[in-house]
Amino acid sequence: MSGSIDKQQARRAFEQASSSYDQVAQLQVEMGERLLERLNYIRLEPQTILDMGAGTGIMADKLSRQYRKSKVIAADFAHSMLQQTRKRGSLLRKLRCVCADAEQLPLADGSVDLIVSNAMLQWCNDPGQVFREWMRIMRPGGLLMFTTFGPETLRELRQSWAMVDNRPHVSDFFDMRDMGDALMGGGWEGPVMDIDRFNLTYTDVPGLMRDIKGLGAGNAASGRHRGLTGKGRMQAMYEAYEKFRREGLLPAHYEVVNGHAWAPQQKQVGEVTTIPLNQLNFGNTNAL
């Protein structure tokens, strides 16, 4: 990933998009559905679930229904998104909302059994730090499942802007190998990664741009141009995008990285190894 994310700008964009997010988040919802389908194949009875990057609570709602005995924590760095989460169904009355950054969470060590993160990691500058922080709060043997966007995402828009100027107009994304290396570096075991590809279509580029803005997913690259984009440059980008038109429609390609990994049964925290009680063999207690 060559650029970096201006988190203050990203947070502002998501704060402003909280009321429009659900109307344009069809892809994110589909990504979440596929993540939950994968969870169905894993026998798990988590006491505490963290939905990291909860947004408006779509996933938190479904997790609450799927794991009715579990405590679900919805965490997001945009407060207005969590306010939307609070407006969801009655099951979410038991939900705990936490406004926090994924790289520094106000949660205790070893307090979570399952971490789910849908379409959030692309807004972090250092996935290694994120995975280390998530390992800190994970109980031994806990499960992490996530989706994020890969570098081929919005490739048509990126190429069209490149015909106009050399400034970043689309945020960079980590590839699957980067994510796998970061997982291993964070101490996670058995990482499994794969990729899904989606092509959305639009009648014109302004429609795509409106959806991106409605999601709060606009350009948050640190090196972006801070002023308004002139009409001439914008029109030039529209014209460059036209070369991708097929059968009357413009494509927008999304590369989705899916991953899951486990916290080891014996976690090393600093100089102390944490071992679950059910893994200990106390031998013949009559000799004590």
Buried (B, 14 or more C-beta within 10 A) or exposed (E): BEBBBBBEBBBBBBBBBBEBBBEBBEBBBEBBEBBBEEBEEEEEEBEBBBBBBBBBBBBBBBBBEEBEEBBBBBBBBBEBBBBBBEEBEEBBEEBEBBBBBBBEBEBEBBBBBBBBBBBBBBBBBBBBBBBBBBBBBBBBBBBBBBBBBBBBBBBBBBBBBBEBEEBBBBBBBBBBEBBBBBBBEBBBEEBEBEEBEBEBBBEBBEBBBBBBBBBBBBBBBEEBBEEEBEEEBBEBBBEBBEEBBEEEBBBBBBBBBBBBBBBBBEBEEEEEEBEEEEEEEEEEEEEE
